Amino acid sequence: MPAAAAPMISSVQKLVLYETRARYFLVGSNPAETKYRVLKIDRTEPKDLVIIDDKHVYTQQEVRELLGRLDLGNRTKIGQKGSSGLSRAVSAFGVVGFVRFLEGYYIVLITKRRKMADIGGHAIYKIEDTNMIYIPNDSVRVTHPDEARYLRIFQNVDLSSNFYFSYSYDLSHSLQYNLTVLRMPLETLRTETTQTRQESFDIFEDEGLSTQGGSGVFGVCSKPYEKYVWNGKLLEAVKNTVHRDWLLYIIHGFCGQSKLLIYGRPIYVTLIARRSSKFAGTRFLKRGANCEGDVANEVETEQILYDASVMSFSAGSYSSYVQVRGSVPLYWSQDISTMMPKPPITLDQADPFAHVAALHFDQMLQRFGSPIIILNLVKEREKRKHERILSEELVAAVTYLNQFLPPEHAIIYIPWDMAKYTKSKLCNVLDRLNVIAESVVKKTGFFVNRPDSYCSILRPDEKWNELGGYVVSTGRLQTGVLRTNCVDCLDRTNTAQFMVGKCALAYQLYSLGLIDKPNLQFDTDAVRLFEELYEDHGDTLSLQYGGSQLVHRVKTYRKIAPWTQHSKDIMQTLSRYYSNAFSDADRQDSINLFLGVFKPMEGKPHLWELPTDFYLHHKNTLSLSQSRRSYTYWWTTGVLKHLPLPFDEVTCAENRHKLTVKKFHKYEEEIDIHNEFFRPYELSSFDETFCLAMTNSTRDFMPKNVGIDPSPFTVRKPEETGKSVLGNKSNREETVLQRKTAASAPPPPSEEAVSSSSEDDSGTDKEDEGAVSQRSTPVKVTDTGDNTKITENVVQSTKDVYGVNLSDVPSEDDLAIYARFVQLGQSQHKQDKSNQQFCSKHHLDRVINLIPISSFSQDNIYEVQPPRADRKSIEIFHAHIQAGRGNMQPLGKDDFLMYREYIRNRYL
């Protein structure tokens, strides 16, 4: 890295709100409680928000003295009961924002949080609970009859469901953007630091750094991407008056993380979904796009993979892949007043020059670069024209826009009727999606912050050499993005995104040197873990937009879903229909109020009195735009020059203005992620450690009988899933020993073999057999000299094993009896009595022939004769032998017909 740079860590992570009759004092500190900041909020203004931030960094002693003086100065009479002038109101972890309806302002504080993910030591938290506090004092409060109703509508947006924030990691940007910013040239950072000094009014901004020379570290803080920030309007009133550490930006969507253990090496798989705050809403009430190119149900999904054994952004291995879902970017809607399950689709406005689509794809070119790939999953063939209306209009819009773009940067359009292929019995939906996913990932590439490994250069893979993207000296960059859509962008879209993500995951693992080929099979622990993440991701996004969980899942399209899934799908469909018909309107009002789309004002209609919110989301209906975009040069100036790289990640003056750069000492807490992650000043317990509580591929997905092959990339049987033996404390030592001696140990009995044991055996016998099998783990002895060492390590004393001291040397009579027993046991074959009763005599004679040797009827010692093979079986065996030697027999007509049917069912 050309310059030492690190993300800035907010120094306001613990908050305490103190109140007096005239003011609120919000005291914020870092986790170590060594640095403090204070906000003073005036309570005497009935409708205005007056906040004073002195931007001074206090020590703990200075804050105590300040609060003591405030307490002493606000007391009434000395000795009077309740005479304390300063009282503690609430403790919090961050400020969501400030909001006003018709009376005074409220402050929204985060009172509970839960850690959901960890990216390079940077924690991502989920909001668990919030508290709204009315700021003005009761003595100056001007009441309004409709204030309580607005407050109730605002609180319908449940901040405890799927809202996320981080003190040090910018969740509104991708990992590629955040790490690209840290790798900017040193000259750029120096220039930006100089500008910051000139523009900043904080006299403590660069205190004590002039004598350090070049030994400091640049702390970098980027401006958040406004589209994915959900409290931008709530912070708008204080954004320019308070220090940046007070501004905590939250996103809405999904965040999940699981640990993939590869022979003990921890690989964290993280899935982050960012829901757009522009044109946000519920299923039938928000369709298509608005006049600014923002589409409904737009979600950016990013999968991040990194080696958790190295935490640093500069020294660790990180990889990410981004894809997008969103409604078809046209003016269209569905009328829900008819109470139909599938209301008819109508195009609201004619757009011959694809103005809305041009604005939408211009945003994507700026953020993702080229190529933009559209995967359209809506139906193509219908008896009555319904979904096909959108396909025809989208094709026309893409064709029009492409004629002005250079051919190498043209928008790629892939139509595929997923519903039609799902109904066909001859087609495999996921195989076809896998082909599309391979071609997409090869065109866009993915992000990885390390160059290709040496083994990839020595033994290059064919698929790896065809990979697209942008190769730099420090790794690879993703250029372009896949944009997937169906009508709702829920069920079909989630399955398609999972298949693309699975393909990208294989390339990511290969780039980090964890697998030898960029290919992952179904029914492996790694894919099961990834599929569970994506199902949680799909359920969460579906609940937010559609009101129910996913109806069709990956297992549905694999056609391995259990028979009970059908009834669950029906219930989810009914739940979605009920939510769309009865509760979506109230949810839409809450979202409009929370995002600041509607602002209550005296003398204007209330939110619940509006017949529609169309005018709130389409600003061109209220005022005409003074400038008109070109119909041919529809992209933003400068975007085309840097393609295929995204304009937002290019080093230029416009992007430098979005950064705040400050120089710190090497061990300052604002840039020391080691101190932030490990927190040596706190007492922690293993039970509360996040990395131990997260989903684990070994504990949660590895089957119980996996003693020989613990690799998460081995294909398992569908029934071989569940808790592994590592989760059982009683079997943990056995598992360790079994893995150490796996090379020589026979395979453990399968679950089917164990379950088919004789019903006549008693439970005590089963326990004894199990105990013997646990103690008799075989050890391979290759050398006489090593024999004594292994015996000393493995064999325990008889006192420890049996509880009594046994004779060291058996008698000669005992040895003779044991020798005769061994001779008999060499030809012993145990026959299962239950199987003997179940199977007919004819069936046993055909499979294997057992002849009793002993003349005593109670003995079970048999002589074995090989089974008889018929003529056809012998011919098949001989043909197999000849094929192994290279002598192939000519194929007959039946063989050709069988092969043709196989190809048709699998690939067509």
Sequence and secondary structure as in RCSB ss.txt:
>XXXX:A:sequence
MPAAAAPMISSVQKLVLYETRARYFLVGSNPAETKYRVLKIDRTEPKDLVIIDDKHVYTQQEVRELLGRLDLGNR
TKIGQKGSSGLSRAVSAFGVVGFVRFLEGYYIVLITKRRKMADIGGHAIYKIEDTNMIYIPNDSVRVTHPDEARY
LRIFQNVDLSSNFYFSYSYDLSHSLQYNLTVLRMPLETLRTETTQTRQESFDIFEDEGLSTQGGSGVFGVCSKPY
EKYVWNGKLLEAVKNTVHRDWLLYIIHGFCGQSKLLIYGRPIYVTLIARRSSKFAGTRFLKRGANCEGDVANEVE
TEQILYDASVMSFSAGSYSSYVQVRGSVPLYWSQDISTMMPKPPITLDQADPFAHVAALHFDQMLQRFGSPIIIL
NLVKEREKRKHERILSEELVAAVTYLNQFLPPEHAIIYIPWDMAKYTKSKLCNVLDRLNVIAESVVKKTGFFVNR
PDSYCSILRPDEKWNELGGYVVSTGRLQTGVLRTNCVDCLDRTNTAQFMVGKCALAYQLYSLGLIDKPNLQFDTD
AVRLFEELYEDHGDTLSLQYGGSQLVHRVKTYRKIAPWTQHSKDIMQTLSRYYSNAFSDADRQDSINLFLGVFKP
MEGKPHLWELPTDFYLHHKNTLSLSQSRRSYTYWWTTGVLKHLPLPFDEVTCAENRHKLTVKKFHKYEEEIDIHN
EFFRPYELSSFDETFCLAMTNSTRDFMPKNVGIDPSPFTVRKPEETGKSVLGNKSNREETVLQRKTAASAPPPPS
EEAVSSSSEDDSGTDKEDEGAVSQRSTPVKVTDTGDNTKITENVVQSTKDVYGVNLSDVPSEDDLAIYARFVQLG
QSQHKQDKSNQQFCSKHHLDRVINLIPISSFSQDNIYEVQPPRADRKSIEIFHAHIQAGRGNMQPLGKDDFLMYR
EYIRNRYL
>XXXX:A:secstr
  S EEE   S  EEEEEE SSEEEEEEE TTS  EEEEEEESS SS   EEE    B HHHHHHHHHHHHHHT 
 STT TT  S EEEEEESEEEEEEESSSSEEEEEEEEEEEEEEETTEEEEEEEEEEEEE S TTT    TTHHHH
HHHHTTS TTSSEEE SSS TTS HHHHHHHHTS HHHHHHHHHHHHHH   TTTTTT TTTTT SEEEEEE   
GGG SSTTTSTTTTTTS GGG    EEEEEEEEEEEETTEEEEEEEEEEE STT   TTTS SB TTS BTT EE
EEEEEEETT   TTTS EEEEEEEE   SSSEEE  TT  SS  EEE S  TT HHHHHHHHHHHHHH S EEEE
E S S  SS STHHHHHHHHHHHHHHHTTS GGG  EEEE  HHHHHH SS  HHHHHHHHHHHHHHHH  EESS
   HHHHHS  HHHHT  SEEETTEEE  SEEEEE SSSSHHHHHHHHHHHHHHHHHHHHHTTS SSS   TTBH
HHHHHHHHHHHHHHHHHHHHHSS  SS HHHHHT   TTHHHHHHHHHHHHHHIIIIIHHHHHHHHHHHTTSS  
 TTS  GGG S SHHHH GGGTS  SS   SSS S TTHHHHTTS GGGS SHHHHTTEEEEEE TT TTT HHH
HHH TTS   GGG HHHHSEEHHHHTS TT SS   TTSB  TT  S  GGG GGGHHHHHHHHHTTTTS     
HHHHHTS TTS HHHHHHHHHHHHH        HHHHHHHHHHH   HHHHHSS   SS  HHHHHHHHHHHHHH
TTB    HHHHHHS HHHHHHH EEEE SSSTT  BEEEE     HHHHHHHHHHHHHHTT      HHHHHHHH
HHHHHHH 
